[in-house]
Amino acid sequence: MDTHEFISRIHWLGHDGFRISADQTVYIDPYEIEGGPTADVILVTHPHFDHCSAADIAKVQGPDTIIVTEQEAAGQLTGDVRIVAPGDDLVIGDIRIRALPAYNLDKDFHPQAKGWLGFNLELDGVRVYHAGDTDFIPEMEDIQTDIALLPVSGTYVMTAAEAVRAALAIDPQMAIPMHFGAIVGSASDADQFSADLAGKVDVTILEKVP
């Protein structure tokens, strides 16, 4: 499927949360959501409350939902929970998932030693990278993906300027800013990210859906 056509299947739930509506329904870090279609797969990047929200996960979790996360977050969740570490690969139905590292370089909110996660997943022939809560880390130089979901707020994660450097290193067909508009960061961070990448990497700023 064409990458730009696939964008219509990516729904921003606010903060770092997304729903991808493909042959299987995938949620990533749902937080403060009203509900939605039942998930086939839920990806959880790390145990912080705004990423691993058991109450929000329960709103879209069904008896056959598979949750993929790291060990610490897994302890907060119930159901079919698959524990992965950076570098692990798994296939669920038609979805290929690679767990990738996500960590801070110059702050202590997300230590590398924790083994917290980003995800690069392939579905319907399109690769989508969700960076998780991270700075611009060296491992991003090796990521090959079509769509990159990148945090832009600063404070706990990359600033918009640092996210621009990450996008240029990854060189996706499309970049989508996240981690703004809740807790920290504002629309101006997303706008700055988009403006600084003009003519270099296509950017889509998604509107939050309920």
QUILINTA-V219079 format. One line per field, one symbol per residue. psi: psi as a letter, one per 20 degrees, with the letter a starting at -180 (. if undefined). A space follows every 10 residues. Layout:
BEGIN
psi: ???
END
This chain:
BEGIN
psi: qpghhhhiip ppjqcjpqpp nbhqppqplp plqhbaqppg pppphriqhj hnnhghghhj prhjppppar gghhiirrbn ppprrpiqqq pocjpppppq qprqhkrjhn qhhhkrqrpo qppkjppppo iaoraoqhhh hjporhppop qjiafiaqrg ghhghghhgh lrhpqpqalq ipgqqrhhgg gggggijpig ppppoqppq.
END
